[in-house]
Amino acid sequence: MQNRNFSLTRRRLLQQVVALALGFNLNLPRTGWADTSQKILRRIPSNNETVPAIGMGTWLTFGIDPDDASQMRVREKILHTFFELGGELIDSSPMYGSAEEVVGKCLARLDETPDLFAATKVWTSGWRAGVRQMERSRVLWGVERVDLMQVHNLLDWETHLATLKEWKAAGRIRYLGVTTSHGRRHSELARIMETEPLDFVQLTYNLLDREAEQHLLPLAQERGIAVLANRPFQGGGLFSRFASQPLPDWASAIDCENWAQFFLKFIISHPAITCAIPATSKVAHMRENMGAGYGRLPDAKLRRRMSEYVRGL
């Protein structure tokens, strides 16, 4: 995989510098989520590669004017924080306006080559348009090849999936997949999962939107398909509903210091979930999100307690 030859010694030094600037000490024993020995990794079933359980989405948050220097500086800081605190998988799409261009420009401005897992999508109709769009995405990202290419919201999926199979066989992409969002088209997604050789699916899953538990997540486990969870905060709706309420004292048992970590740890503790992809436009929120990728996770009993707690608020 490209961008995996990072110097561990150099990276560790950079992590220390950033951690100190953010108020963490990576050398401390288990007193906070920044203990990198407790980073939560998830296996990609189709080849056993692992990725961190917390990734990053770019819908809305990176769809900014790439010529706005002030906005770009904030996105650069967000990416810097994401990588220094252990992130790898970034998900985008041509549907997200300028997001791919902004990600690519921010990546080019990083001082070091990050451990990037580039995931994007094809979102158009027709073979020729799909090929042009996917190649443009690669150029915008500034990578030699995209790690994961997905058919966005199943648009013309038969056409594009045929192309992706050819590209994967030729080494032009590493993984292929399909996506849905907002909890839609689950029946069609299930049919594709049952009949096609997918590496990944992407679907909506969060503490309140749990329809995927009924069939899609067990099917992903059965078929050996990795799962990206989109809309982990329900488009911000979970914060609107619960952020003013107290975080339960027992949340400390799974190393949760805030609601973002509470929501995300519920998601990634499901055995079928490979990676949750929250999006943010604030550096402080990125730090909170990345905290969910460390420390203890809830077991089945505690997951039920988390669900019951929010239903009672």
C-alpha positions as CSV (number, residue, x, y, z in Angstrom):
1,M,0.0,0.0,0.0
2,Q,1.2,3.5,-0.8
3,N,2.2,5.8,2.0
4,R,3.0,3.0,4.5
5,N,6.7,3.5,4.7
6,F,6.5,6.1,7.4
7,S,9.4,6.2,9.8
8,L,8.0,5.0,13.1
9,T,10.7,6.7,15.1
10,R,10.0,10.0,13.4
11,R,6.3,9.5,13.6
12,R,6.5,8.8,17.4
13,L,8.5,12.0,17.9
14,L,5.9,14.0,16.0
15,Q,3.1,12.4,18.0
16,Q,4.8,13.4,21.2
17,V,5.1,17.0,20.0
18,V,1.4,17.2,19.0
19,A,0.3,15.4,22.1
20,L,2.1,17.8,24.3
21,A,0.6,20.7,22.4
22,L,-2.9,19.2,22.9
23,G,-2.3,18.5,26.5
24,F,-1.7,14.8,26.4
25,N,1.3,12.7,27.4
26,L,1.6,9.6,25.2
27,N,4.1,8.0,27.6
28,L,1.7,7.9,30.5
29,P,0.2,4.5,31.6
30,R,-3.6,4.0,31.2
31,T,-4.7,7.4,32.4
32,G,-6.3,8.7,29.1
33,W,-7.2,7.7,25.6
34,A,-3.9,8.9,24.1
35,D,-2.1,5.7,25.2
36,T,-1.3,4.6,21.7
37,S,-0.8,1.0,22.9
38,Q,-4.6,0.8,23.2
39,K,-5.4,2.0,19.7
40,I,-8.4,0.1,18.4
41,L,-7.8,-1.6,15.0
42,R,-10.2,-3.5,12.9
43,R,-9.5,-6.2,10.3
44,I,-10.5,-5.9,6.6
45,P,-11.8,-9.5,6.1
46,S,-10.9,-9.8,2.4
47,N,-7.1,-9.6,3.1
48,N,-6.6,-9.3,6.9
49,E,-5.1,-5.8,6.7
50,T,-6.1,-3.7,9.7
51,V,-7.2,0.0,9.9
52,P,-8.0,2.2,12.9
53,A,-11.6,1.9,13.9
54,I,-12.1,5.7,13.7
55,G,-11.7,7.4,10.4
56,M,-12.9,10.7,8.9
57,G,-15.7,11.7,6.6
58,T,-15.7,14.9,4.5
59,W,-19.3,15.5,3.7
60,L,-20.1,19.3,4.1
61,T,-17.1,19.9,6.4
62,F,-14.4,19.8,3.6
63,G,-16.7,21.2,0.8
64,I,-15.3,24.7,1.2
65,D,-13.7,27.3,-1.1
66,P,-10.1,26.0,-1.7
67,D,-9.0,29.6,-2.2
68,D,-10.2,30.7,1.2
69,A,-6.9,30.7,3.1
70,S,-8.4,30.9,6.5
71,Q,-10.8,28.0,6.0
72,M,-8.0,25.9,4.4
73,R,-5.7,26.5,7.4
74,V,-8.4,25.0,9.7
75,R,-8.8,22.0,7.5
76,E,-5.0,21.5,7.4
77,K,-5.0,21.5,11.2
78,I,-7.9,19.0,11.3
79,L,-6.0,16.6,9.0
80,H,-2.8,17.1,10.9
81,T,-4.6,16.3,14.2
82,F,-6.3,13.3,12.6
83,F,-3.1,11.7,11.4
84,E,-1.0,12.5,14.5
85,L,-3.7,11.0,16.7
86,G,-3.7,7.7,14.8
87,G,-6.2,8.2,11.9
88,E,-5.7,6.7,8.5
89,L,-9.0,6.2,6.6
90,I,-10.5,9.3,5.0
91,D,-13.8,9.0,3.0
92,S,-15.0,11.4,0.4
93,S,-16.9,11.6,-2.9
94,P,-17.4,13.7,-6.0
95,M,-20.8,14.4,-4.6
96,Y,-19.3,16.5,-1.8
97,G,-18.5,19.5,-3.9
98,S,-14.8,20.6,-3.5
99,A,-14.1,18.1,-0.7
100,E,-11.7,15.9,-2.7
101,E,-9.8,18.9,-4.0
102,V,-9.5,20.4,-0.4
103,V,-8.4,17.0,1.0
104,G,-5.7,16.7,-1.7
105,K,-4.4,20.2,-1.2
106,C,-4.3,19.8,2.6
107,L,-2.5,16.4,2.2
108,A,0.1,18.1,-0.1
109,R,0.9,20.7,2.6
110,L,1.6,18.2,5.4
111,D,5.2,18.1,6.5
112,E,5.3,14.3,6.5
113,T,3.7,11.6,4.3
114,P,0.8,10.2,6.4
115,D,-0.4,6.7,6.7
116,L,-3.3,7.4,4.4
117,F,-6.1,5.0,3.5
118,A,-7.9,6.9,0.7
119,A,-11.5,6.0,0.2
120,T,-13.7,7.8,-2.3
121,K,-16.6,7.1,-4.6
122,V,-18.0,7.1,-8.1
123,W,-21.2,9.1,-8.4
124,T,-22.4,9.3,-12.0
125,S,-24.1,7.3,-14.7
126,G,-22.4,5.4,-17.6
127,W,-19.0,3.7,-18.0
128,R,-17.1,6.5,-19.7
129,A,-18.3,9.1,-17.2
130,G,-17.4,6.8,-14.3
131,V,-13.9,6.2,-15.5
132,R,-13.3,9.9,-16.0
133,Q,-14.7,10.8,-12.6
134,M,-12.6,8.1,-10.8
135,E,-9.4,9.2,-12.5
136,R,-10.2,12.8,-11.6
137,S,-10.7,11.8,-8.0
138,R,-7.3,10.2,-7.9
139,V,-5.7,13.3,-9.3
140,L,-7.5,15.6,-6.9
141,W,-6.4,13.4,-3.9
142,G,-2.8,13.5,-5.3
143,V,-2.3,9.7,-4.8
144,E,-0.9,7.0,-7.1
145,R,-4.0,5.0,-6.5
146,V,-7.1,5.1,-4.4
147,D,-7.3,2.4,-1.7
148,L,-11.1,2.0,-1.7
149,M,-13.4,3.0,-4.6
150,Q,-17.1,2.7,-3.8
151,V,-20.3,3.1,-5.9
152,H,-22.0,6.0,-4.2
153,N,-25.6,5.3,-3.2
154,L,-25.7,2.4,-5.7
155,L,-26.0,4.8,-8.6
156,D,-25.6,2.7,-11.8
157,W,-23.9,0.2,-9.6
158,E,-23.9,-2.7,-12.2
159,T,-21.9,-0.6,-14.7
160,H,-19.4,0.8,-12.1
161,L,-18.9,-2.4,-10.2
162,A,-17.8,-4.2,-13.4
163,T,-15.2,-1.4,-13.9
164,L,-14.1,-1.7,-10.3
165,K,-13.5,-5.4,-10.6
166,E,-11.3,-4.8,-13.6
167,W,-9.4,-2.0,-11.9
168,K,-8.9,-4.1,-8.7
169,A,-7.5,-7.0,-10.8
170,A,-5.2,-4.6,-12.6
171,G,-4.0,-3.1,-9.3
172,R,-5.5,0.3,-10.0
173,I,-7.5,0.2,-6.7
174,R,-7.0,-2.0,-3.7
175,Y,-10.6,-2.5,-2.6
176,L,-14.1,-2.1,-4.0
177,G,-17.4,-1.5,-2.4
178,V,-20.9,0.1,-2.6
179,T,-22.6,2.6,-0.3
180,T,-26.0,3.7,0.9
181,S,-26.9,6.6,3.3
182,H,-29.7,7.8,5.5
183,G,-30.8,4.2,6.1
184,R,-32.1,3.8,2.5
185,R,-32.2,1.0,0.0
186,H,-31.2,-1.7,2.5
187,S,-33.0,-4.5,0.5
188,E,-31.1,-3.7,-2.6
189,L,-27.9,-3.4,-0.7
190,A,-28.5,-6.9,0.8
191,R,-29.0,-8.4,-2.6
192,I,-25.7,-7.0,-3.9
193,M,-23.9,-8.2,-0.8
194,E,-25.3,-11.7,-1.3
195,T,-24.2,-11.9,-4.9
196,E,-21.2,-9.7,-5.5
197,P,-17.5,-10.0,-4.3
198,L,-17.5,-6.8,-2.2
199,D,-14.6,-5.8,0.0
200,F,-16.6,-3.0,1.7
201,V,-20.0,-1.7,2.2
202,Q,-20.9,1.7,3.7
203,L,-24.2,2.3,5.5
204,T,-25.8,4.4,8.1
205,Y,-25.4,3.1,11.7
206,N,-25.5,5.0,15.0
207,L,-27.0,4.7,18.4
208,L,-30.5,5.5,17.2
209,D,-30.4,4.3,13.6
210,R,-29.9,0.6,14.1
211,E,-31.9,-1.1,11.3
212,A,-28.6,-2.4,9.9
213,E,-28.3,-4.7,12.9
214,Q,-31.3,-6.8,11.7
215,H,-29.8,-8.2,8.5
216,L,-27.0,-6.1,6.9
217,L,-24.4,-6.4,9.7
218,P,-24.9,-10.1,10.2
219,L,-24.7,-10.6,6.4
220,A,-21.5,-8.6,6.3
221,Q,-20.0,-10.9,8.9
222,E,-21.2,-14.0,7.0
223,R,-19.9,-12.7,3.7
224,G,-16.6,-11.3,5.0
225,I,-17.3,-7.7,4.0
226,A,-15.8,-4.7,5.9
227,V,-18.3,-2.1,7.0
228,L,-17.9,1.7,7.1
229,A,-20.5,3.4,9.3
230,N,-21.6,6.8,8.0
231,R,-23.7,9.4,9.8
232,P,-22.4,8.2,13.2
233,F,-23.8,11.3,14.8
234,Q,-27.0,11.3,12.8
235,G,-25.9,14.4,11.0
236,G,-25.4,16.2,14.3
237,G,-28.9,15.1,15.5
238,L,-27.5,13.1,18.4
239,F,-25.7,16.1,19.8
240,S,-28.8,18.3,19.5
241,R,-30.8,15.7,21.4
242,F,-28.4,14.6,24.1
243,A,-25.4,17.0,24.5
244,S,-27.2,19.0,27.1
245,Q,-27.8,15.9,29.2
246,P,-25.2,14.5,31.6
247,L,-22.8,11.8,30.4
248,P,-23.4,8.8,32.7
249,D,-20.8,8.2,35.4
250,W,-20.3,4.7,34.2
251,A,-19.1,5.9,30.8
252,S,-15.6,6.1,32.3
253,A,-15.6,2.3,32.3
254,I,-15.2,2.4,28.6
255,D,-12.9,5.5,28.6
256,C,-15.5,8.0,27.4
257,E,-14.9,11.6,28.3
258,N,-17.6,13.1,26.1
259,W,-20.7,12.3,24.1
260,A,-18.8,12.0,20.8
261,Q,-16.8,9.1,22.3
262,F,-19.9,7.6,23.8
263,F,-21.7,7.6,20.4
264,L,-18.6,6.3,18.5
265,K,-17.7,3.6,20.9
266,F,-21.2,2.2,20.6
267,I,-20.8,1.9,16.9
268,I,-17.3,0.4,16.7
269,S,-18.0,-2.1,19.4
270,H,-20.4,-3.9,17.1
271,P,-18.3,-6.8,15.7
272,A,-19.3,-6.2,12.1
273,I,-18.2,-2.6,12.0
274,T,-14.8,-1.9,10.6
275,C,-14.6,1.9,10.8
276,A,-16.8,4.8,11.7
277,I,-16.3,8.0,9.7
278,P,-17.4,11.1,11.6
279,A,-16.9,14.5,9.9
280,T,-16.0,17.7,11.6
281,S,-14.9,21.2,10.8
282,K,-13.4,21.9,14.3
283,V,-10.0,20.7,15.5
284,A,-11.3,20.3,19.1
285,H,-14.0,18.0,17.8
286,M,-11.5,16.0,15.9
287,R,-9.6,15.4,19.1
288,E,-12.7,14.2,20.8
289,N,-13.6,11.9,17.9
290,M,-10.1,10.4,17.8
291,G,-10.4,9.6,21.5
292,A,-13.0,7.0,20.7
293,G,-10.3,5.0,18.9
294,Y,-8.5,4.2,22.1
295,G,-9.1,2.3,25.3
296,R,-11.9,0.0,26.3
297,L,-15.0,-0.8,24.4
298,P,-18.5,-1.8,25.7
299,D,-19.4,-5.5,25.7
300,A,-22.9,-6.6,24.8
301,K,-24.3,-5.9,28.2
302,L,-22.9,-2.4,28.3
303,R,-24.1,-1.7,24.8
304,R,-27.6,-2.5,26.0
305,R,-27.1,-0.2,28.9
306,M,-26.0,2.6,26.6
307,S,-29.0,2.1,24.4
308,E,-31.4,2.1,27.4
309,Y,-29.8,5.2,28.8
310,V,-30.3,7.4,25.7
311,R,-33.8,6.1,25.2
312,G,-34.6,7.2,28.8
313,L,-33.4,10.8,28.3
